[in-house]
Amino acid sequence: MLADVVDAIVKNPIDINEVKSVRNTISNRLIAAKDSGNITTDQFLTAGKIEGGLDVIIAMLENQATTDEIRIHVDSILERIQAISE
C-alpha cells in the first residue's frame, strides 16, 4: 500500500486521479484494518496522517499550486512513510 502512495506522488507531473484513487484505497483499507483489529490505534493515526497529506496534495493540484509548493508536501509524506517503514 505504501509503495502505491510513493509511486503516485513521485511522478512528474503528478496524476491527480491516481492520487485520489490511492487515497480512497488507503481510506478503505484503514477502516477495514481498524475494524478487524489488525492495526493499533497508533498505526491507524500514523497512516491517517499520510492519508491527510494526500488530501492536501489533491487540494493543491486542484488549485494549481506550484510544483515547488507541492513538492514540499510530497517530501513530508515520503518522510512519514520512511519513518514507519523502518
C-alpha positions in Angstrom: 0.0 0.0 0.0 2.8 2.5 0.9 4.6 1.7 -2.4 1.4 2.7 -4.2 1.5 6.1 -2.4 5.1 6.6 -3.3 4.6 5.7 -6.9 1.6 8.1 -7.2 3.3 11.1 -5.7 6.8 11.0 -7.1 5.7 11.2 -10.7 6.3 14.4 -12.6 3.6 15.6 -13.3 1.5 14.0 -10.6 -1.7 12.4 -11.8 -4.4 13.8 -9.6 -6.8 10.9 -10.4 -4.1 8.3 -9.4 -3.5 10.2 -6.1 -7.3 10.2 -5.5 -7.5 6.5 -6.2 -4.6 5.7 -3.8 -6.2 7.9 -1.1 -9.5 6.1 -1.4 -7.8 2.7 -1.3 -5.9 3.7 1.8 -9.0 5.0 3.5 -10.9 1.8 2.8 -8.0 -0.4 4.0 -7.5 1.6 7.1 -11.1 1.4 8.1 -11.2 -2.4 7.5 -7.9 -3.0 9.3 -9.0 -0.9 12.3 -12.4 -2.6 12.5 -10.8 -6.0 12.3 -8.2 -5.2 15.0 -5.3 -5.8 12.6 -3.7 -2.4 13.4 -3.2 -0.5 16.5 -4.7 2.9 17.2 -1.2 4.4 16.8 -0.7 2.7 13.4 -4.1 3.9 12.3 -3.4 7.5 13.3 0.0 7.5 11.6 -1.5 6.1 8.4 -4.2 8.7 8.7 -1.6 11.4 8.6 -0.4 10.1 5.3 -4.0 10.0 4.0 -4.4 13.6 5.2 -1.2 14.6 3.4 -2.6 13.1 0.2 -5.7 15.2 0.7 -3.5 18.3 0.9 -1.7 17.4 -2.3 -5.0 16.8 -4.1 -6.3 20.2 -3.0 -3.1 21.8 -4.1 -3.3 20.2 -7.5 -6.9 21.2 -7.9 -6.0 24.8 -7.0 -3.0 24.8 -9.4 -0.3 25.3 -6.7 3.3 25.5 -7.9 5.3 22.4 -8.3 7.7 23.6 -5.6 4.9 24.0 -3.1 3.5 20.6 -3.9 7.0 19.0 -3.6 7.3 20.3 0.0 4.2 18.2 0.9 5.3 15.2 -1.1 8.6 15.2 0.7 6.8 15.4 4.0 4.7 12.3 3.1 7.8 10.5 2.0 9.4 11.2 5.3 6.4 9.8 7.2 6.4 6.7 5.1 10.1 6.2 5.6 9.7 6.6 9.4 7.0 3.9 9.7 8.8 1.6 7.3 12.0 1.4 9.4 
